[in-house]
Amino acid sequence: MSDFLSKFGEDLKNNVSGFIAVSITEVKTGISYYSLSANSSFDPELASAYNLEVVKAKLNAIKALGLDQKIENIMINLSSQIHIIDISDAGDYFIYLAVDANKVNLGMTKALLNKYKQDIIGKI
């Protein structure tokens, strides 16, 4: 699995304009299966731990509202970065991706994330 995840991370780093960092985290336990950062001062595992709380809050809101919905992704726009939390179809893990807002092509990035999300199914 680690070879697959290393290839996944390197593919994102090489193919996503403005790549900053990525991690894959299990929703139930908060365990990070993989992380990679192009910036030594940016800790994607720490960011994922905080973003897990965002995911859990949204899941609780959906439940409280009685909605029959799943979260596909959550996008957080900062002044110079975009943070994307892309949740698996089953809701058991998420891919957290941070990118430079001035360099990213969001359409291409979301298409790549959807492809990788499908590839990861069954490997985690």
C-alpha positions in Angstrom: 0.0 0.0 0.0 2.8 2.5 0.8 4.1 2.3 -2.8 0.7 3.1 -4.1 0.2 6.0 -1.7 3.7 7.3 -2.5 2.9 7.2 -6.2 -0.4 8.9 -5.5 1.3 11.7 -3.5 4.0 12.3 -6.1 1.4 12.3 -8.9 -0.5 15.0 -7.2 2.6 17.0 -6.4 3.7 16.8 -10.1 0.3 17.3 -11.7 -1.5 19.8 -9.5 -0.4 23.4 -10.2 0.2 25.2 -6.9 0.5 21.9 -4.8 1.3 22.6 -1.2 0.4 19.4 0.7 -1.8 16.3 0.8 -2.8 13.7 3.3 -5.2 10.8 3.5 -7.0 10.4 6.9 -9.5 7.9 8.2 -12.6 9.6 9.5 -13.4 7.1 12.3 -10.0 7.0 14.0 -8.2 10.2 12.7 -5.3 8.1 11.6 -3.3 9.6 8.8 -2.4 6.9 6.2 -0.2 9.2 4.1 1.1 12.7 4.0 3.4 14.8 1.8 4.2 18.5 1.8 6.2 20.6 -0.6 6.7 23.1 2.2 8.6 21.9 5.3 6.7 24.3 7.5 3.3 23.0 6.5 2.3 19.9 8.4 -0.5 18.1 6.5 -1.2 15.6 9.3 -1.8 18.4 11.8 -4.0 20.2 9.2 -5.9 16.9 8.7 -6.5 16.5 12.4 -8.2 19.9 12.5 -10.1 19.3 9.3 -11.4 16.0 10.7 -13.2 18.2 13.2 -14.8 20.2 10.3 -15.9 16.9 8.7 -17.4 15.6 11.9 -19.2 18.9 12.6 -20.7 18.8 9.1 -21.8 15.1 9.5 -23.4 16.1 12.8 -25.2 19.0 11.2 -26.5 16.7 8.4 -27.7 14.2 11.0 -29.3 17.0 13.2 -31.2 18.4 10.2 -32.4 14.9 9.2 -30.9 15.2 5.7 -30.4 12.1 3.6 -27.2 13.5 2.1 -23.5 12.6 1.9 -20.6 15.1 1.9 -18.7 15.0 -1.4 -16.1 17.6 -0.6 -15.6 20.7 1.5 -13.6 23.6 0.0 -12.1 26.3 2.2 -10.9 29.4 0.5 -8.2 31.3 2.4 -6.6 34.5 1.2 -3.8 32.8 -0.7 -4.6 29.1 -0.4 -7.5 26.7 -1.1 -8.0 23.7 1.1 -10.0 20.8 -0.3 -11.4 18.0 1.8 -12.6 15.3 -0.6 -14.5 12.5 1.3 -14.7 9.0 0.0 -18.1 7.7 -1.2 -18.5 5.5 1.8 -17.4 8.3 4.1 -14.6 6.3 5.7 -11.6 8.5 4.7 -10.8 11.8 3.2 -8.1 13.3 1.0 -7.0 16.7 2.3 -5.3 18.8 -0.3 -3.8 22.3 0.1 -3.0 24.4 -3.0 -1.9 27.9 -3.9 -5.0 29.8 -4.9 -3.1 31.8 -7.5 -1.7 28.8 -9.3 -4.4 26.1 -9.1 -6.7 24.9 -11.9 -9.7 23.8 -9.8 -11.4 21.9 -12.5 -8.3 19.8 -13.3 -7.6 19.4 -9.6 -11.1 18.1 -8.7 -11.0 15.7 -11.7 -7.7 14.3 -10.5 -9.0 14.0 -6.9 -12.0 12.1 -8.2 -9.8 9.7 -10.2 -7.5 9.1 -7.3 -10.4 8.7 -4.8 -11.7 5.8 -7.0 -8.2 4.3 -7.2 -7.8 4.3 -3.5 -11.0 2.3 -2.8 -10.0 -1.1 -1.6 -6.4 -0.2 -1.1 -6.9 1.5 2.3 
